[in-house]
Amino acid sequence: MLRIKYILIFILLLGTGIIQLQGQVRQRRQKTIQTENMPKYDRRLFHFGINLGINMNWLAVRPIGDLRTLQPDTVYSVNYLIQPGFTMGIESNLRLSDNWDFRFTPSLTLGTRSLVYQRPRGVVNQLDIESTLLEFPLYFKFKSVRLTNWRAYVIGGGKYMYDLSSKIKAENAAEYPVKLYPHDITAEMGFGMDFYLPYFKFSTQLKASFGFLNLKYPENNMFNNAIDQINSRSVFIQFLFE
């Protein structure tokens, strides 16, 4: 009888421990659910936000086939210089499905794009072309499954740009020997992370841009004649608040 009593006590204690353990697991699950910030955020058809970031701009330059044809002027090579800039814009998002969004992000980008010319006797000429770009990108965004308060995503699309600082109408050709057409169309792709905070969603994004149009504007001078084609290139690091 004594052994049976001990066995019953052991079974009672074991059952109590299991019940307590189950209760702790349920509490942890409830806490996990409760700590998911803004659980209904992604069900919205539309949402808006702002983005701020930095960018690295340059011009992909293709020189003419034979620079010796520039005689009596002489240019040994034409290269680009990567320059930093600043961008800001408005995020507008249309929900297409649980994993797909469509985004329109009108932006303003400020920066400088530079060309470097190597000439005889070690002479180096650097031409800085200031740009103030109005950008109108359209993207598709593919999102991973949300894991509590974060998810990864990739984006891809295209963009139209207009350069407010274009100097093609400037009469002083000597001051602006290389001019760029103001219109450009680019393809863009990138990836990022969404973080769901208690009151808003914060995102980081890395994006690359590749221009299609030849931006070279015809001017009859040594610096411009050394170039056959110019295309825009950019890399963006952006921070989104939605």
Sequence and secondary structure as in RCSB ss.txt:
>XXXX:A:sequence
MLRIKYILIFILLLGTGIIQLQGQVRQRRQKTIQTENMPKYDRRLFHFGINLGINMNWLAVRPIGDLRTLQPDTV
YSVNYLIQPGFTMGIESNLRLSDNWDFRFTPSLTLGTRSLVYQRPRGVVNQLDIESTLLEFPLYFKFKSVRLTNW
RAYVIGGGKYMYDLSSKIKAENAAEYPVKLYPHDITAEMGFGMDFYLPYFKFSTQLKASFGFLNLKYPENNMFNN
AIDQINSRSVFIQFLFE
>XXXX:A:secstr
 HHHHHHHHHHHHHHHHHHHHHHHHHHHHHHHHHTSSSTTGGG SEEEEEEEEEEEEEEEEEE S GGGGTTS  
 EEEEE EEEEEEEEEEEEE SSSEEEEE  EEEEEEEEEEEE GGG EEEEEEEEEEEEEEEEEEEE   BTTE
EEEEEEEEEEEEETT  TT S TTT SS B SEEEEEEEEEEEEEE SSSEEEEEEEEEEE S  B    SHHHH
TEEEEEEEEEEEEEEE 
